[in-house]
């Protein structure tokens, strides 16, 4: 969970280097990470589709292979945020949600979606992610500017 916030005060002699960078919010490279599930499975509506979002704040990078970083890309740093969406009005989205929630449910000792959705808030997990890129449905051309992550494995710590 997050620590108590302290007042942010800069002296008159401060430089831009004295100010921390903002955390980045993007699709992380394929790899293994220790994360905090900041909001659990948060209810959303995406283009009129019911969904759940699982937002993760990076605590530590466990493994990223150099070939999984795009040219010039740096690996994520602690505090960076990434999320994945589960669209619930189709079998694929619901199936991905079930696969992600199952190990968390076993850890919590429940099968209740309501309990899983709320009790995972603040949970620390080891997560293995796979970054994927949007493809044009007709040409099958990969759009390197539009990426998302899929949870391949998740384990509460």
MARVO-10594 format. One record per residue (C-alpha): residue number from 1; z, y, x; residue in three letters. Coordinates in steps of 0.5 Angstrom, whole numbers, plus 500, padded with zeros to 3 digits. Layout:
// MARVO-10594
<mifi><num>NUM</num><pz>Z</pz><py>Y</py><px>X</px><residu>ala</residu></mifi>
...
***
This chain:
// MARVO-10594
<mifi><num>1</num><pz>500</pz><py>500</py><px>500</px><residu>unk</residu></mifi>
<mifi><num>2</num><pz>499</pz><py>507</py><px>502</px><residu>unk</residu></mifi>
<mifi><num>3</num><pz>504</pz><py>511</py><px>506</px><residu>unk</residu></mifi>
<mifi><num>4</num><pz>508</pz><py>517</py><px>503</px><residu>unk</residu></mifi>
<mifi><num>5</num><pz>503</pz><py>523</py><px>505</px><residu>unk</residu></mifi>
<mifi><num>6</num><pz>506</pz><py>528</py><px>510</px><residu>unk</residu></mifi>
<mifi><num>7</num><pz>503</pz><py>536</py><px>509</px><residu>unk</residu></mifi>
<mifi><num>8</num><pz>497</pz><py>537</py><px>513</px><residu>unk</residu></mifi>
<mifi><num>9</num><pz>498</pz><py>543</py><px>517</px><residu>unk</residu></mifi>
<mifi><num>10</num><pz>493</pz><py>546</py><px>523</px><residu>unk</residu></mifi>
<mifi><num>11</num><pz>495</pz><py>551</py><px>528</px><residu>unk</residu></mifi>
<mifi><num>12</num><pz>491</pz><py>557</py><px>529</px><residu>unk</residu></mifi>
<mifi><num>13</num><pz>489</pz><py>554</py><px>536</px><residu>unk</residu></mifi>
<mifi><num>14</num><pz>487</pz><py>548</py><px>532</px><residu>unk</residu></mifi>
<mifi><num>15</num><pz>479</pz><py>545</py><px>533</px><residu>unk</residu></mifi>
<mifi><num>16</num><pz>475</pz><py>541</py><px>529</px><residu>unk</residu></mifi>
<mifi><num>17</num><pz>477</pz><py>535</py><px>533</px><residu>unk</residu></mifi>
<mifi><num>18</num><pz>484</pz><py>536</py><px>531</px><residu>unk</residu></mifi>
<mifi><num>19</num><pz>482</pz><py>534</py><px>524</px><residu>unk</residu></mifi>
<mifi><num>20</num><pz>481</pz><py>527</py><px>522</px><residu>unk</residu></mifi>
<mifi><num>21</num><pz>474</pz><py>525</py><px>519</px><residu>unk</residu></mifi>
<mifi><num>22</num><pz>474</pz><py>523</py><px>512</px><residu>unk</residu></mifi>
<mifi><num>23</num><pz>474</pz><py>515</py><px>510</px><residu>unk</residu></mifi>
<mifi><num>24</num><pz>467</pz><py>513</py><px>509</px><residu>unk</residu></mifi>
<mifi><num>25</num><pz>465</pz><py>510</py><px>502</px><residu>unk</residu></mifi>
<mifi><num>26</num><pz>459</pz><py>505</py><px>504</px><residu>unk</residu></mifi>
<mifi><num>27</num><pz>457</pz><py>498</py><px>504</px><residu>unk</residu></mifi>
<mifi><num>28</num><pz>460</pz><py>495</py><px>510</px><residu>unk</residu></mifi>
<mifi><num>29</num><pz>456</pz><py>490</py><px>514</px><residu>unk</residu></mifi>
<mifi><num>30</num><pz>456</pz><py>483</py><px>513</px><residu>unk</residu></mifi>
<mifi><num>31</num><pz>463</pz><py>480</py><px>516</px><residu>unk</residu></mifi>
<mifi><num>32</num><pz>470</pz><py>479</py><px>516</px><residu>unk</residu></mifi>
<mifi><num>33</num><pz>475</pz><py>484</py><px>514</px><residu>unk</residu></mifi>
<mifi><num>34</num><pz>483</pz><py>485</py><px>512</px><residu>unk</residu></mifi>
<mifi><num>35</num><pz>483</pz><py>490</py><px>506</px><residu>unk</residu></mifi>
<mifi><num>36</num><pz>487</pz><py>492</py><px>501</px><residu>unk</residu></mifi>
<mifi><num>37</num><pz>485</pz><py>492</py><px>494</px><residu>unk</residu></mifi>
<mifi><num>38</num><pz>486</pz><py>499</py><px>492</px><residu>unk</residu></mifi>
<mifi><num>39</num><pz>486</pz><py>498</py><px>484</px><residu>unk</residu></mifi>
<mifi><num>40</num><pz>485</pz><py>491</py><px>483</px><residu>unk</residu></mifi>
<mifi><num>41</num><pz>479</pz><py>489</py><px>478</px><residu>unk</residu></mifi>
<mifi><num>42</num><pz>478</pz><py>496</py><px>475</px><residu>unk</residu></mifi>
<mifi><num>43</num><pz>474</pz><py>497</py><px>468</px><residu>unk</residu></mifi>
<mifi><num>44</num><pz>468</pz><py>501</py><px>469</px><residu>unk</residu></mifi>
<mifi><num>45</num><pz>462</pz><py>502</py><px>464</px><residu>unk</residu></mifi>
<mifi><num>46</num><pz>455</pz><py>502</py><px>469</px><residu>unk</residu></mifi>
<mifi><num>47</num><pz>449</pz><py>504</py><px>465</px><residu>unk</residu></mifi>
<mifi><num>48</num><pz>452</pz><py>502</py><px>458</px><residu>unk</residu></mifi>
<mifi><num>49</num><pz>454</pz><py>495</py><px>461</px><residu>unk</residu></mifi>
<mifi><num>50</num><pz>461</pz><py>493</py><px>462</px><residu>unk</residu></mifi>
<mifi><num>51</num><pz>463</pz><py>492</py><px>469</px><residu>unk</residu></mifi>
<mifi><num>52</num><pz>469</pz><py>491</py><px>473</px><residu>unk</residu></mifi>
<mifi><num>53</num><pz>470</pz><py>494</py><px>480</px><residu>unk</residu></mifi>
<mifi><num>54</num><pz>473</pz><py>491</py><px>486</px><residu>unk</residu></mifi>
<mifi><num>55</num><pz>475</pz><py>497</py><px>491</px><residu>unk</residu></mifi>
<mifi><num>56</num><pz>477</pz><py>495</py><px>498</px><residu>unk</residu></mifi>
<mifi><num>57</num><pz>480</pz><py>500</py><px>503</px><residu>unk</residu></mifi>
<mifi><num>58</num><pz>479</pz><py>497</py><px>510</px><residu>unk</residu></mifi>
<mifi><num>59</num><pz>486</pz><py>495</py><px>514</px><residu>unk</residu></mifi>
<mifi><num>60</num><pz>482</pz><py>492</py><px>520</px><residu>unk</residu></mifi>
<mifi><num>61</num><pz>475</pz><py>489</py><px>522</px><residu>unk</residu></mifi>
<mifi><num>62</num><pz>476</pz><py>481</py><px>524</px><residu>unk</residu></mifi>
<mifi><num>63</num><pz>469</pz><py>480</py><px>526</px><residu>unk</residu></mifi>
<mifi><num>64</num><pz>462</pz><py>483</py><px>525</px><residu>unk</residu></mifi>
<mifi><num>65</num><pz>456</pz><py>480</py><px>529</px><residu>unk</residu></mifi>
<mifi><num>66</num><pz>452</pz><py>485</py><px>533</px><residu>unk</residu></mifi>
<mifi><num>67</num><pz>446</pz><py>483</py><px>529</px><residu>unk</residu></mifi>
<mifi><num>68</num><pz>449</pz><py>485</py><px>522</px><residu>unk</residu></mifi>
<mifi><num>69</num><pz>450</pz><py>492</py><px>524</px><residu>unk</residu></mifi>
<mifi><num>70</num><pz>443</pz><py>497</py><px>523</px><residu>unk</residu></mifi>
<mifi><num>71</num><pz>440</pz><py>500</py><px>529</px><residu>unk</residu></mifi>
<mifi><num>72</num><pz>445</pz><py>506</py><px>530</px><residu>unk</residu></mifi>
<mifi><num>73</num><pz>450</pz><py>504</py><px>525</px><residu>unk</residu></mifi>
<mifi><num>74</num><pz>458</pz><py>504</py><px>528</px><residu>unk</residu></mifi>
<mifi><num>75</num><pz>463</pz><py>499</py><px>525</px><residu>unk</residu></mifi>
<mifi><num>76</num><pz>467</pz><py>501</py><px>519</px><residu>unk</residu></mifi>
<mifi><num>77</num><pz>474</pz><py>504</py><px>521</px><residu>unk</residu></mifi>
<mifi><num>78</num><pz>481</pz><py>503</py><px>518</px><residu>unk</residu></mifi>
<mifi><num>79</num><pz>481</pz><py>507</py><px>512</px><residu>unk</residu></mifi>
<mifi><num>80</num><pz>474</pz><py>507</py><px>510</px><residu>unk</residu></mifi>
<mifi><num>81</num><pz>472</pz><py>504</py><px>503</px><residu>unk</residu></mifi>
<mifi><num>82</num><pz>468</pz><py>499</py><px>500</px><residu>unk</residu></mifi>
<mifi><num>83</num><pz>467</pz><py>496</py><px>493</px><residu>unk</residu></mifi>
<mifi><num>84</num><pz>463</pz><py>491</py><px>489</px><residu>unk</residu></mifi>
<mifi><num>85</num><pz>461</pz><py>491</py><px>482</px><residu>unk</residu></mifi>
<mifi><num>86</num><pz>461</pz><py>485</py><px>477</px><residu>unk</residu></mifi>
<mifi><num>87</num><pz>457</pz><py>486</py><px>471</px><residu>unk</residu></mifi>
<mifi><num>88</num><pz>460</pz><py>482</py><px>465</px><residu>unk</residu></mifi>
<mifi><num>89</num><pz>455</pz><py>482</py><px>460</px><residu>unk</residu></mifi>
<mifi><num>90</num><pz>451</pz><py>477</py><px>464</px><residu>unk</residu></mifi>
<mifi><num>91</num><pz>452</pz><py>470</py><px>467</px><residu>unk</residu></mifi>
<mifi><num>92</num><pz>451</pz><py>472</py><px>474</px><residu>unk</residu></mifi>
<mifi><num>93</num><pz>456</pz><py>478</py><px>474</px><residu>unk</residu></mifi>
<mifi><num>94</num><pz>461</pz><py>474</py><px>470</px><residu>unk</residu></mifi>
<mifi><num>95</num><pz>460</pz><py>468</py><px>475</px><residu>unk</residu></mifi>
<mifi><num>96</num><pz>461</pz><py>472</py><px>481</px><residu>unk</residu></mifi>
<mifi><num>97</num><pz>467</pz><py>475</py><px>478</px><residu>unk</residu></mifi>
<mifi><num>98</num><pz>470</pz><py>468</py><px>477</px><residu>unk</residu></mifi>
<mifi><num>99</num><pz>468</pz><py>466</py><px>484</px><residu>unk</residu></mifi>
<mifi><num>100</num><pz>472</pz><py>472</py><px>487</px><residu>unk</residu></mifi>
<mifi><num>101</num><pz>478</pz><py>472</py><px>482</px><residu>unk</residu></mifi>
<mifi><num>102</num><pz>479</pz><py>464</py><px>483</px><residu>unk</residu></mifi>
<mifi><num>103</num><pz>483</pz><py>464</py><px>490</px><residu>unk</residu></mifi>
<mifi><num>104</num><pz>487</pz><py>471</py><px>487</px><residu>unk</residu></mifi>
<mifi><num>105</num><pz>489</pz><py>467</py><px>481</px><residu>unk</residu></mifi>
<mifi><num>106</num><pz>491</pz><py>461</py><px>485</px><residu>unk</residu></mifi>
<mifi><num>107</num><pz>495</pz><py>465</py><px>489</px><residu>unk</residu></mifi>
<mifi><num>108</num><pz>498</pz><py>469</py><px>483</px><residu>unk</residu></mifi>
<mifi><num>109</num><pz>499</pz><py>463</py><px>479</px><residu>unk</residu></mifi>
<mifi><num>110</num><pz>495</pz><py>465</py><px>473</px><residu>unk</residu></mifi>
<mifi><num>111</num><pz>489</pz><py>464</py><px>470</px><residu>unk</residu></mifi>
<mifi><num>112</num><pz>490</pz><py>470</py><px>465</px><residu>unk</residu></mifi>
<mifi><num>113</num><pz>484</pz><py>475</py><px>467</px><residu>unk</residu></mifi>
<mifi><num>114</num><pz>489</pz><py>481</py><px>465</px><residu>unk</residu></mifi>
<mifi><num>115</num><pz>494</pz><py>479</py><px>470</px><residu>unk</residu></mifi>
<mifi><num>116</num><pz>489</pz><py>478</py><px>475</px><residu>unk</residu></mifi>
<mifi><num>117</num><pz>486</pz><py>485</py><px>474</px><residu>unk</residu></mifi>
<mifi><num>118</num><pz>492</pz><py>488</py><px>474</px><residu>unk</residu></mifi>
<mifi><num>119</num><pz>497</pz><py>484</py><px>479</px><residu>unk</residu></mifi>
<mifi><num>120</num><pz>491</pz><py>485</py><px>485</px><residu>unk</residu></mifi>
<mifi><num>121</num><pz>492</pz><py>492</py><px>485</px><residu>unk</residu></mifi>
<mifi><num>122</num><pz>495</pz><py>493</py><px>492</px><residu>unk</residu></mifi>
<mifi><num>123</num><pz>494</pz><py>486</py><px>494</px><residu>unk</residu></mifi>
<mifi><num>124</num><pz>492</pz><py>485</py><px>502</px><residu>unk</residu></mifi>
<mifi><num>125</num><pz>487</pz><py>480</py><px>503</px><residu>unk</residu></mifi>
<mifi><num>126</num><pz>482</pz><py>477</py><px>508</px><residu>unk</residu></mifi>
<mifi><num>127</num><pz>475</pz><py>478</py><px>505</px><residu>unk</residu></mifi>
<mifi><num>128</num><pz>468</pz><py>475</py><px>508</px><residu>unk</residu></mifi>
<mifi><num>129</num><pz>463</pz><py>480</py><px>505</px><residu>unk</residu></mifi>
<mifi><num>130</num><pz>455</pz><py>479</py><px>506</px><residu>unk</residu></mifi>
<mifi><num>131</num><pz>451</pz><py>486</py><px>505</px><residu>unk</residu></mifi>
<mifi><num>132</num><pz>445</pz><py>485</py><px>501</px><residu>unk</residu></mifi>
<mifi><num>133</num><pz>439</pz><py>490</py><px>500</px><residu>unk</residu></mifi>
<mifi><num>134</num><pz>435</pz><py>492</py><px>494</px><residu>unk</residu></mifi>
<mifi><num>135</num><pz>428</pz><py>489</py><px>493</px><residu>unk</residu></mifi>
<mifi><num>136</num><pz>423</pz><py>492</py><px>489</px><residu>unk</residu></mifi>
<mifi><num>137</num><pz>422</pz><py>487</py><px>483</px><residu>unk</residu></mifi>
<mifi><num>138</num><pz>414</pz><py>487</py><px>484</px><residu>unk</residu></mifi>
<mifi><num>139</num><pz>413</pz><py>488</py><px>491</px><residu>unk</residu></mifi>
<mifi><num>140</num><pz>419</pz><py>485</py><px>494</px><residu>unk</residu></mifi>
<mifi><num>141</num><pz>419</pz><py>490</py><px>499</px><residu>unk</residu></mifi>
<mifi><num>142</num><pz>427</pz><py>491</py><px>502</px><residu>unk</residu></mifi>
<mifi><num>143</num><pz>430</pz><py>498</py><px>501</px><residu>unk</residu></mifi>
<mifi><num>144</num><pz>434</pz><py>499</py><px>507</px><residu>unk</residu></mifi>
<mifi><num>145</num><pz>437</pz><py>505</py><px>504</px><residu>unk</residu></mifi>
<mifi><num>146</num><pz>440</pz><py>502</py><px>498</px><residu>unk</residu></mifi>
<mifi><num>147</num><pz>445</pz><py>496</py><px>500</px><residu>unk</residu></mifi>
<mifi><num>148</num><pz>451</pz><py>493</py><px>496</px><residu>unk</residu></mifi>
<mifi><num>149</num><pz>456</pz><py>487</py><px>498</px><residu>unk</residu></mifi>
<mifi><num>150</num><pz>458</pz><py>481</py><px>495</px><residu>unk</residu></mifi>
<mifi><num>151</num><pz>464</pz><py>477</py><px>496</px><residu>unk</residu></mifi>
<mifi><num>152</num><pz>463</pz><py>470</py><px>500</px><residu>unk</residu></mifi>
<mifi><num>153</num><pz>470</pz><py>469</py><px>500</px><residu>unk</residu></mifi>
<mifi><num>154</num><pz>477</pz><py>472</py><px>499</px><residu>unk</residu></mifi>
<mifi><num>155</num><pz>484</pz><py>470</py><px>501</px><residu>unk</residu></mifi>
<mifi><num>156</num><pz>490</pz><py>473</py><px>499</px><residu>unk</residu></mifi>
<mifi><num>157</num><pz>495</pz><py>474</py><px>506</px><residu>unk</residu></mifi>
***
